[in-house]
Amino acid sequence: MADVRTTGYLRVIQDKLFEGYDFVKKSQDLSQFVSNKTVEIPNAGVLPDVIEDRSVFPIPVTQRTDDKQTFDLIEFSLGAVVKKERDKWELSYDVRASILKQHIDQLNDAIGKRAAYNWGVTDAVSAKILRTTGTATANIAPTGATGNRKALLLADLVKAKALIHKDNFDVTVQDKMNILMPADVYYNFLIENKTELNALQRNGSNYVIPTGAVDVILGMNVYVKPTSLSYTNDSTPVKKAVGAASATTDNHGILVWHSDAACNALGAIKPFVETDSPVYQGDVYSAQVRFNAVAMRSAYAGFCTIVQAQ
């Protein structure tokens, strides 16, 4: 008698995975302005000098000239996807739910990449760009890059935190300092700095070395993504645009920032659905969202980027 062979079908599809944007929330929320084309952030101008034991009168009068930071909202729009009528009957899983969830995840991924890029320090403010100083290590460069990169050290993070403190941000306030680093750098960081991290844990700091998780370093929240910022290897590294072609000399950038130095404006994700389309003989789905994120002050005050050295 012949065997009867059957096929089992999971009722839940394995969706594509995305990086997300959770770190963006560590900034000032300006989402109430998301319906505007442009958002303007006033920046105070130069203040008058303080004079001890003033002897010159009348006091010289100056006029304060204020400045502003502005940014335009960006509309992130997805292409349309059709769910054929037959999919309702022939597939074991809920195609509609999968499409809508993937649209949300994909848009969130895109806004996360845009925020990281916008917050990364530009070469025009070279004093806010540091380089890693650890051991030259293989396999920690960005995808498509080759060769060794110097590891990230605790000392590098201390220098970054000091730069932000010099911008007059209070880096001692709990839950205000943040780090965004790519996974390659993060896991190598645990290896390169294991002695120091273990010592800090013994002294009561918030580390969990046995599980491989470090969620706070030197009072700074840690966010780890498969990818983050990329910079060129020029003497003054240049930030690479989102989606730019990779080069063999590219370096990861580690972003350090104070929550009060950054802002974001995020609208609700708007889904578009056309059911029973006569043109496509199925349901058509798309989505969009309005978003942008920038530094709130000029010259990237409150930010620092640590770029891998070679």
C-alpha positions in Angstrom: 0.0 0.0 0.0 1.4 3.4 -1.0 2.3 5.9 1.7 0.1 9.0 2.0 2.4 12.0 2.3 0.9 15.3 3.5 2.1 18.9 3.8 1.6 21.0 6.9 1.2 24.7 6.5 2.0 27.3 9.3 -0.7 29.8 9.7 1.8 32.6 10.5 4.2 33.8 7.9 7.8 34.6 8.8 7.9 38.3 8.1 11.1 40.2 7.1 12.9 41.7 10.1 13.8 45.4 10.5 16.0 47.5 12.8 13.3 49.8 14.2 13.6 53.3 15.6 13.4 53.0 19.4 16.4 55.3 20.0 14.6 58.2 18.3 12.4 58.6 21.4 15.5 59.8 23.2 14.9 63.3 22.0 12.5 66.3 22.3 9.2 65.4 20.8 8.0 68.1 18.4 5.3 65.9 16.8 2.6 68.5 17.4 4.2 70.4 14.4 4.1 67.4 12.1 1.3 68.9 9.9 3.5 71.8 9.0 5.9 72.0 6.1 8.7 73.5 8.1 9.5 73.6 11.9 11.5 76.5 13.2 13.6 76.2 16.5 14.7 79.6 17.9 18.3 79.7 19.2 19.4 82.5 21.6 22.1 84.9 20.4 25.2 86.1 22.2 24.7 87.3 25.7 26.3 90.4 27.2 29.5 90.1 29.3 29.4 89.9 33.1 31.6 92.7 34.6 32.8 92.6 38.2 32.9 95.9 40.1 31.7 97.9 37.1 33.3 101.3 36.9 32.3 102.5 33.4 28.9 104.2 33.0 26.7 104.4 31.2 26.7 100.7 30.6 27.3 99.9 26.9 24.1 98.6 25.2 24.2 95.8 22.7 21.4 94.2 20.8 21.0 90.4 21.0 20.7 88.8 17.6 19.0 85.4 17.8 19.3 82.6 15.3 17.2 79.6 14.4 17.4 76.0 13.3 14.8 74.9 10.8 13.9 71.6 9.2 11.3 70.4 6.7 9.1 67.4 7.3 9.9 64.5 5.0 7.1 62.3 3.6 8.1 58.6 3.6 6.0 56.8 1.1 5.8 53.0 0.4 5.2 51.5 -3.0 1.8 49.7 -3.5 1.4 46.0 -2.9 -1.5 43.9 -4.3 -3.1 41.0 -2.5 -4.7 38.9 -5.2 -8.3 37.6 -4.6 -7.1 34.0 -4.8 -4.7 34.6 -1.9 -7.7 34.8 0.4 -8.6 31.2 -0.3 -5.3 29.5 -1.3 -3.0 30.7 1.5 -3.0 29.4 5.1 -1.9 32.7 6.6 -3.4 36.2 6.9 -1.8 38.1 4.0 -3.5 41.4 4.8 -2.2 41.4 8.4 1.3 40.5 7.2 1.3 43.3 4.6 0.1 46.0 7.0 2.6 44.9 9.7 5.5 44.9 7.2 4.5 48.4 6.0 4.6 49.7 9.6 7.9 48.0 10.3 9.5 49.2 7.0 8.5 52.8 7.6 9.8 52.7 11.2 13.1 51.3 9.9 13.4 54.1 7.3 12.7 56.9 9.9 15.3 55.3 12.2 17.9 55.4 9.5 17.1 59.0 8.7 17.3 60.1 12.3 20.7 58.4 12.8 22.0 60.1 9.7 20.7 63.6 10.6 22.1 63.3 14.1 25.5 62.2 13.0 28.0 65.0 13.2 29.1 66.5 9.8 32.7 67.1 8.7 32.0 70.9 9.0 32.1 70.4 12.8 35.3 68.3 12.9 36.0 69.0 16.6 32.9 66.8 17.4 34.2 63.8 15.5 36.5 61.4 17.4 38.3 58.2 16.3 38.4 54.8 18.0 41.7 54.0 19.7 41.4 50.3 20.5 43.1 47.2 19.0 43.0 46.8 15.2 40.4 44.1 14.7 39.0 42.1 11.8 35.3 41.7 10.9 34.0 44.9 12.6 33.9 47.1 9.5 30.7 48.0 7.7 29.2 45.7 5.2 31.3 46.0 2.0 34.3 47.3 3.7 37.6 45.4 4.1 40.5 45.3 6.5 40.9 46.0 10.2 39.2 48.7 12.3 40.3 49.9 15.7 38.0 48.8 18.5 35.9 51.1 20.6 37.2 51.7 24.1 35.6 52.9 27.3 38.1 55.8 27.1 36.7 56.8 23.7 33.2 57.1 25.2 34.6 59.1 28.2 36.1 61.6 25.7 32.7 61.8 23.8 30.8 62.4 27.1 33.3 65.1 28.0 32.8 66.9 24.7 29.1 67.0 25.3 29.7 68.3 28.9 31.8 71.1 27.4 28.7 72.1 25.4 27.1 72.9 28.9 24.7 69.9 28.8 24.3 68.2 32.2 25.6 64.7 31.5 25.0 63.6 35.0 21.2 63.7 34.8 19.8 60.1 34.7 18.5 58.8 31.4 19.7 61.8 29.3 22.8 60.5 27.7 22.6 58.0 24.8 24.8 55.8 22.5 23.8 54.3 19.2 26.3 51.7 17.9 26.2 49.0 15.2 26.2 45.4 16.4 29.7 44.6 15.1 31.1 47.4 17.2 29.0 46.5 20.3 30.0 42.9 20.6 33.6 43.6 19.9 33.3 46.4 22.6 32.3 43.7 25.1 35.4 41.7 24.3 37.8 44.5 24.1 36.7 46.1 27.4 35.6 43.0 29.4 38.1 43.6 32.2 36.9 47.2 32.8 33.2 46.2 32.4 33.5 43.4 34.9 35.2 45.8 37.3 32.4 48.3 36.9 29.8 45.6 37.5 31.5 44.5 40.7 31.2 48.1 41.9 27.5 48.1 41.3 27.1 49.5 37.8 24.3 48.4 35.6 26.0 45.7 33.5 25.1 42.1 32.8 28.2 40.6 31.4 27.2 36.9 31.9 24.2 37.4 29.5 26.2 39.6 27.0 23.9 42.5 27.6 25.1 46.0 28.5 22.2 48.4 28.5 23.9 51.4 30.2 27.6 52.4 29.9 29.0 55.2 32.0 25.4 56.5 32.6 24.6 56.4 28.9 21.7 54.3 27.4 23.0 51.9 24.8 21.1 51.2 21.6 22.4 48.5 19.3 21.4 48.1 15.6 22.7 45.8 12.9 23.8 49.0 11.1 24.2 52.6 12.0 26.1 55.5 10.5 28.9 55.1 7.9 31.7 57.6 7.4 34.5 57.8 4.8 38.1 57.4 5.9 39.2 60.9 5.1 41.4 62.7 7.6 38.2 64.5 8.6 35.6 61.7 8.1 32.6 62.6 5.9 29.2 61.2 6.8 27.7 59.0 4.1 24.1 59.4 3.0 21.4 56.9 3.7 21.5 54.2 1.0 24.9 55.4 -0.4 27.0 52.8 -2.1 29.5 51.1 0.3 33.3 51.5 -0.2 36.0 49.2 1.1 37.4 52.0 3.2 34.1 52.9 5.0 34.0 53.1 8.8 31.2 52.7 11.3 30.2 55.8 13.2 29.1 55.5 16.9 26.6 58.3 17.8 26.6 59.8 21.3 24.1 62.5 22.2 22.1 64.2 24.9 18.4 63.9 24.7 17.9 67.6 25.2 20.1 68.3 22.1 18.0 66.3 19.7 14.4 66.6 18.4 12.0 64.7 16.2 8.6 65.2 14.7 6.7 62.0 13.8 3.2 61.7 12.4 0.9 58.7 12.5 1.4 56.1 9.8 -1.4 56.5 7.2 -2.4 53.2 5.5 -4.0 53.4 2.0 -6.2 50.5 1.0 -8.2 50.0 -2.2 -10.4 46.8 -1.8 -11.5 44.8 -4.8 -9.6 46.8 -7.4 -10.9 46.1 -10.9 -7.5 46.9 -12.4 -5.5 44.5 -10.2 -8.3 42.1 -9.3 -7.4 42.2 -5.6 -6.8 44.5 -2.7 -4.0 47.2 -3.0 -2.1 48.5 0.0 0.4 51.3 0.6 1.3 53.6 3.5 3.1 56.8 4.3 4.3 58.8 7.3 5.7 62.3 7.9 8.9 62.6 9.9 12.2 64.3 10.5 14.8 64.6 13.2 17.5 67.2 13.7 20.0 68.7 16.2 18.2 71.5 18.1 21.2 73.8 18.2 23.9 74.9 15.8 27.3 73.2 15.5 25.9 69.9 16.7 25.9 71.0 20.4 25.2 68.0 22.5 26.3 65.5 19.9 29.5 63.6 19.2 30.3 60.9 16.7 33.1 58.4 17.2 34.3 57.1 13.8 36.3 53.9 13.5 40.0 54.4 12.9 42.0 52.1 10.6 
